[in-house]
Amino acid sequence: MKLFLLMGAVAPAVAFQILPSRRVASTGTALDALSRRDLLEAVPAALVTGGLFGGAPLAFAADKKEEDKKEDTKEVKKESKKEDKKKKTSSKKEDKKEVKKEDKKESSKKESSKKESSKKESKKETSKKESSSKKSSSKESSKKTPAAATPAVSYQGVYSDPKHPRGYRILTGDASKGTMRLRDEPAGELYTIPLKIRTDRKTGATSLLIDFRVKGGPKDAAGTLGSDGRTLTFPDGNVWKKQEGPAGVWRDGFDSKNLRLIRKEGKGKLTVELLNGSKTVIVEAKEGGKKVTFDFPNKKGDTGVWDQQKNTLSFKDGNVWTKL
């Protein structure tokens, strides 16, 4: 194809070169006038100054190739730039991902550190509270008064005071505190006086501290309970004697909160105070051997059998009183 184009370009050029030669050599033929050397010299000249269309096509083709090369170079550069942009964009995205991963890791570490720190603080706080609680408990334990020793014999009962023979003193309570119901005369004022009970752990001796201020007496008059629990002796020499037999303080068998106070009023005659919570009911009773007959509001002549060994009073309805 290239050879064909070359021949097409050479032929016109040669023709144009031959015409002047024929004018110069008028005596010979065209072939005689055109020497091989002229032909060879004419071909390059035709290629350089001529062409298929008067010299322009060859230059156009070269320019076109140059432009094509430039266009190709531009396209390559564009593609290269696009590729670079893609790489840069991809690289930025990867960098961002890495940064996010690092941020997440850092955040996770900080969160973990905070949790760990919070746990430690919580443990410290719990430890402090436990330590404080133990110290407080220890202090409270040291402040608490040791449990009172139980008296060897009961101080509860009905006592007679030689200074007030027509009156009575009824003592009730527990190992640490109690109450005394005091009346000097049958129709006299009834006093309710607090008691403090003290029992020596070594000797077992029991003392009662009585607040007589309501009667104009001392605050803590000490009465010492006899070893048999039948007497109460005071510093001034006065001795109270506990009434014997069915007289005394009894607990109801049907309701242990209710007390029954029995005191002697004369030979065989008894007065009974039924303490039912805040309500007090007073009834009469008679002592006869091992039996005590009560005139209860709803049961006149109800009999209770007294067991001196067990210190109990048993009734027909199944109720059993226990002496304290």
matplotlib code that plots the C-alpha trace (Angstrom):
import matplotlib.pyplot as plt

x = [0.0, 2.8, 4.6, 1.5, 1.1, 4.8, 4.4, 1.4, 3.3, 6.4, 4.7, 3.3, 6.5, 8.5, 6.1, 6.5, 10.2, 10.3, 8.5, 11.3, 13.9, 12.1, 12.1, 15.9, 16.7, 14.9, 17.1, 16.5, 13.5, 12.1, 13.7, 17.1, 16.8, 15.8, 18.7, 18.6, 20.4, 17.7, 15.1, 16.7, 17.2, 13.6, 12.1, 13.4, 12.5, 9.0, 8.7, 10.0, 8.3, 5.4, 3.0, -0.2, -1.9, 0.8, 3.0, 0.3, -0.9, 2.4, 2.8, -0.9, -0.3, 2.7, 0.9, -2.1, 0.2, 1.8, -1.6, -2.7, 0.4, -0.4, -4.0, -2.8, -0.4, -3.2, -5.5, -2.7, -2.1, -5.8, -6.1, -3.0, -4.4, -7.7, -5.8, -3.8, -7.0, -8.5, -5.4, -5.3, -9.1, -8.7, -5.7, -7.5, -10.4, -8.1, -6.4, -9.8, -10.7, -7.4, -8.0, -11.5, -10.2, -7.5, -10.1, -12.4, -9.5, -8.5, -12.1, -12.5, -9.3, -10.5, -13.9, -12.3, -10.0, -12.9, -14.8, -11.8, -11.3, -15.0, -14.8, -11.7, -13.4, -16.5, -14.4, -12.6, -16.0, -17.4, -14.3, -14.5, -18.2, -17.5, -14.6, -16.7, -19.6, -17.3, -15.8, -19.3, -20.5, -17.5, -18.1, -21.8, -20.9, -18.5, -21.1, -23.8, -24.4, -23.7, -26.9, -28.1, -27.6, -30.7, -31.5, -31.0, -34.5, -37.5, -38.0, -41.5, -44.4, -46.5, -44.6, -45.8, -44.1, -44.1, -44.3, -47.5, -49.2, -52.6, -50.9, -49.0, -46.1, -46.5, -43.2, -43.2, -40.6, -37.6, -33.9, -33.0, -36.0, -39.4, -42.4, -43.8, -47.5, -47.5, -50.4, -50.0, -53.7, -56.6, -58.2, -55.0, -53.3, -51.9, -48.3, -46.6, -42.8, -40.0, -37.3, -33.8, -32.5, -28.8, -27.4, -23.8, -22.3, -19.7, -21.9, -25.3, -26.7, -29.6, -30.4, -33.4, -33.0, -36.4, -37.2, -39.2, -39.3, -43.0, -43.4, -40.8, -38.1, -34.7, -34.2, -32.4, -33.2, -31.4, -33.2, -31.3, -33.2, -32.8, -31.0, -34.4, -36.2, -38.6, -37.4, -36.2, -33.9, -33.2, -30.2, -32.5, -33.1, -36.6, -37.4, -40.3, -41.6, -43.0, -46.5, -46.7, -49.2, -51.4, -50.5, -48.1, -47.8, -49.2, -49.2, -52.4, -52.2, -54.5, -52.7, -49.1, -49.2, -52.0, -50.9, -53.0, -52.0, -53.2, -52.7, -53.9, -56.5, -57.0, -57.4, -58.5, -59.5, -57.8, -58.1, -57.2, -56.3, -56.8, -54.4, -55.8, -53.6, -54.6, -57.7, -57.7, -60.5, -60.6, -62.3, -62.6, -61.3, -61.1, -58.3, -59.2, -56.3, -55.2, -58.1, -58.8, -62.3, -62.7, -65.8, -65.0, -67.5, -68.9, -67.9, -68.9, -67.3, -64.8, -62.2, -58.5, -56.3, -53.0, -49.9, -47.3, -44.5, -45.2, -46.4, -49.5, -53.2, -55.3, -58.9, -61.6, -61.6, -58.0, -56.4, -53.3, -51.8, -48.0, -46.5, -43.6]
y = [0.0, 2.3, 1.5, 2.3, 5.6, 6.3, 5.6, 7.8, 10.6, 10.1, 9.9, 13.4, 14.8, 13.1, 14.4, 17.9, 17.6, 16.1, 18.9, 21.4, 18.9, 18.3, 22.0, 22.2, 19.1, 19.8, 17.6, 14.3, 12.2, 12.5, 9.3, 10.4, 13.8, 12.2, 10.5, 8.0, 10.6, 13.1, 10.6, 9.7, 13.4, 14.2, 11.6, 13.1, 16.5, 15.3, 13.7, 16.8, 19.6, 17.8, 15.2, 13.7, 17.1, 19.7, 19.1, 19.6, 16.0, 14.7, 17.5, 17.1, 13.4, 14.1, 16.8, 14.4, 11.8, 14.3, 15.5, 11.8, 11.3, 14.4, 13.3, 9.8, 11.4, 13.6, 10.6, 8.7, 11.6, 12.0, 8.3, 8.5, 11.5, 9.7, 6.6, 8.8, 10.5, 7.1, 5.9, 9.1, 8.8, 5.1, 5.9, 8.7, 6.3, 3.7, 6.3, 7.4, 3.8, 3.2, 6.4, 5.3, 1.9, 3.5, 5.9, 3.0, 1.1, 4.1, 4.8, 1.1, 1.3, 4.5, 2.9, -0.2, 1.9, 3.9, 0.7, -0.8, 2.4, 2.5, -1.1, -0.3, 2.8, 0.7, -2.0, 0.7, 2.3, -1.1, -1.9, 1.5, 0.9, -2.6, -1.3, 1.6, -0.8, -3.2, -0.3, 1.1, -2.4, -2.8, 0.6, -0.2, -3.5, -1.9, 0.8, -1.8, -2.8, -6.4, -8.5, -8.5, -11.7, -13.5, -13.5, -16.9, -16.5, -14.5, -11.1, -10.9, -11.2, -9.5, -7.9, -6.6, -3.5, -3.5, 0.3, 0.1, -3.1, -2.3, -1.7, -3.8, -3.7, -5.8, -6.2, -7.4, -7.3, -9.0, -9.5, -5.8, -3.6, -3.8, -2.0, -1.8, -1.1, 0.4, 1.3, 2.2, 2.0, 0.0, 3.2, 5.1, 6.3, 3.7, 4.5, 2.9, 3.1, 2.0, -0.5, -1.3, -4.8, -5.4, -8.9, -9.5, -12.1, -13.2, -13.5, -13.8, -11.3, -9.2, -5.6, -3.6, 0.2, 1.8, 5.4, 6.7, 10.3, 10.2, 9.7, 12.2, 9.6, 8.9, 8.2, 4.9, 3.3, -0.1, -3.2, -6.4, -9.6, -12.5, -15.6, -17.5, -14.7, -14.2, -10.9, -7.5, -5.6, -1.8, 0.1, 1.7, -1.9, -2.1, -5.6, -6.4, -10.0, -11.8, -13.3, -17.1, -19.6, -18.7, -15.0, -13.7, -12.8, -15.3, -15.5, -16.5, -19.8, -18.6, -15.2, -15.0, -11.1, -11.0, -11.1, -12.1, -10.4, -12.2, -10.7, -11.6, -9.3, -11.5, -15.1, -17.0, -13.9, -12.9, -10.0, -10.7, -8.0, -9.3, -7.2, -7.6, -5.2, -1.7, -2.9, -4.1, -6.1, -6.7, -9.9, -11.6, -15.1, -17.6, -19.9, -23.3, -25.9, -26.7, -25.0, -21.3, -20.3, -17.2, -15.0, -14.1, -11.8, -14.6, -17.6, -17.2, -19.9, -21.0, -23.2, -23.5, -26.2, -25.1, -27.3, -26.0, -28.0, -26.8, -23.4, -23.6, -23.1, -25.3, -24.6, -26.9, -25.0, -26.1, -22.7, -23.0, -20.1, -20.1, -18.4, -16.0]
z = [0.0, 0.9, -2.4, -4.4, -2.7, -3.4, -7.0, -7.2, -5.8, -8.0, -11.3, -11.4, -10.1, -12.8, -15.5, -14.3, -14.3, -17.8, -19.5, -19.0, -20.1, -23.3, -24.0, -23.5, -25.6, -28.8, -31.0, -29.2, -27.9, -24.4, -23.3, -24.7, -23.0, -19.7, -18.3, -15.4, -13.3, -14.0, -13.0, -9.8, -8.9, -9.8, -7.4, -4.2, -5.4, -6.1, -2.8, -1.0, -3.0, -4.6, -3.4, -4.5, -4.4, -4.9, -1.8, 0.9, 1.6, 2.9, 5.4, 6.4, 7.0, 9.2, 11.1, 11.6, 13.0, 15.3, 16.4, 16.9, 19.0, 21.0, 21.4, 22.4, 24.9, 26.2, 26.6, 28.3, 30.6, 31.3, 32.1, 34.2, 36.1, 36.6, 37.8, 40.1, 41.4, 42.0, 43.8, 45.9, 46.6, 47.4, 49.6, 51.4, 52.0, 53.3, 55.5, 56.8, 57.5, 59.3, 61.3, 62.2, 63.3, 65.4, 66.8, 67.7, 69.2, 71.2, 72.2, 73.2, 75.3, 77.0, 77.7, 79.0, 81.1, 82.5, 83.3, 85.0, 86.9, 87.9, 89.1, 91.2, 92.6, 93.3, 95.1, 97.1, 98.0, 99.0, 101.0, 102.7, 103.5, 104.8, 106.9, 108.2, 108.9, 110.8, 112.8, 113.5, 114.5, 116.7, 118.3, 118.7, 120.3, 122.6, 123.5, 124.2, 127.8, 128.3, 128.7, 132.3, 134.2, 135.1, 138.8, 140.5, 142.1, 141.0, 142.6, 141.1, 143.6, 146.2, 149.2, 152.5, 154.0, 157.8, 157.7, 155.7, 156.9, 155.1, 151.8, 149.3, 146.8, 143.6, 141.6, 138.0, 135.2, 133.6, 134.3, 133.7, 134.4, 136.1, 137.6, 141.1, 141.9, 145.3, 147.6, 151.3, 152.2, 150.6, 149.5, 149.1, 145.9, 143.5, 142.4, 139.4, 140.0, 137.7, 138.8, 137.7, 138.2, 138.9, 139.3, 140.3, 137.9, 140.4, 143.6, 141.9, 144.3, 143.0, 143.8, 142.9, 142.5, 143.2, 142.3, 145.3, 144.1, 143.4, 147.2, 148.1, 148.6, 147.0, 143.3, 143.5, 146.8, 146.7, 148.0, 148.2, 147.3, 149.7, 148.5, 148.7, 146.9, 149.8, 151.2, 150.0, 152.5, 152.4, 153.8, 156.5, 157.8, 156.5, 155.1, 152.8, 152.9, 149.9, 150.4, 150.2, 148.9, 145.9, 146.4, 143.7, 140.0, 137.5, 133.7, 131.9, 129.9, 127.1, 126.6, 128.0, 127.8, 130.4, 134.1, 137.2, 140.5, 143.6, 147.0, 150.5, 152.2, 155.3, 156.4, 153.3, 151.5, 148.2, 145.8, 142.2, 139.6, 136.0, 133.8, 130.3, 128.3, 129.3, 131.0, 134.7, 136.2, 140.0, 141.3, 144.7, 145.4, 148.4, 149.3, 150.6, 150.8, 147.3, 145.6, 144.9, 144.0, 141.8, 141.2, 137.5, 135.9, 133.6, 135.8, 139.4, 141.6, 139.0, 140.8, 140.1, 141.5, 142.9, 142.4, 144.8, 143.2, 139.7, 140.8, 138.6, 138.8, 136.6, 135.5, 134.1, 130.7, 130.2, 131.1, 133.3, 135.1, 135.9, 138.9, 138.1]

ax = plt.figure().add_subplot(projection="3d")
ax.plot(x, y, z, "-o")
ax.set_aspect("equal")
plt.show()
